[in-house]
Amino acid sequence: MCLLAAMAIGPSNVSAAKKAEPGIPLTEAGEKLLAQYSYMLAVLQAEIVKSVPRIDAEKSAAFLKA
């Protein structure tokens, strides 16, 4: 259950990180940092998704039914 909650929270943080505040322009250095950290975040998320074990749908349904 915790894993599902973490997965649900994770993507919403990414979309929030990509949106810049409309009234705060970034400097050239800020833009570079934003691009660098956005890339690092995407790579990390891909690694995490790859390492999460897949759950069999039938086993999951049986567990939830029980």
GIHUQUI-V787813 format. One line per field, one symbol per residue. ss: DSSP state (A for helix, B for strand, O for the rest). phi: phi as a letter, one per 30 degrees, with the letter a starting at -180 (. if undefined). A space follows every 50 residues. Layout:
ss->???
phi->???
This chain:
ss->OAAAAAAAAAAAAAAAAAOOOOOOOOOAAAAAAAAAAAAAAAAAAAAAAA AOOOOOAAAAAAAAAO
phi->.ddddddddedddddddddcddccdcdddddddedddddddddddddddd ddddcddddddddddd
